[in-house]
Amino acid sequence: MPPPAGKRPRGFETPGDMLRTMLFVLGLVLVLVFITARPPGDHRPPADVAATAAQATASGLTASVPSLPEGWKPSTTRFGPDAAEGLPTFHVGYLDPAGAYGGISVTQATTPGWVEGVAGEAAVADGTRDLAGRTWDVWTNADTRGITLVSDPATNPTADVTGPAVAVTSRGDDAALQTLAQAAVASVGTPAAQG
């Protein structure tokens, strides 16, 4: 059967036909890119630290929203069993004013597996440090370039410090680490002295 009048048989299209088809497809792609394009930056909703802290408190873990200076942005928060030991853990991650990661983790009492989960497998014990009214075990992780401080009144009992175990991690400078430690201690309701 011959093709209708004015229509070329299939396979005999001109380069102009191909160009028009390619321009049409390119137009569709540009429309899709324009519709789905997002400006650069972090578009995640802010972490709801208050709701997570309330969930932890309702489960019997002493934890409240850490109070940090302006410029600290909560990036993640969760309450539930930690991956290493299954211990109920309140965790909130932050970006400090310089953009470096910092985190606070709270549980009833630590275990070696919990500490490794917070500080990282490559972390090594690096002495102790007195800060914010507590004595902290220091863990240094060369892989992440982070320092983790762990304070557990259950394993290092003193008359002045009670409450849950706290860990703070910072990949920023020492001032950021100190700020996190002060906020963490205040959030679990134990005395905080300058240290």
Secondary structure, DSSP 8 states (H G I E B T S, - for coil): ----TT---TT---HHHHHHHHHHHHHHHHHHHHHH---SS--S----HHHHHHHHHHTT---------TT-EEEEEEEEE-TTT--EEEEEEEE-TTS-EEEEEEESS--HHHHHHHH-TT-EEEEEEEETTEEEEEEEETTTTEEEEEE-TTTS--SS--S-EEEEEESS-HHHHHHHHHHHHHHTT------
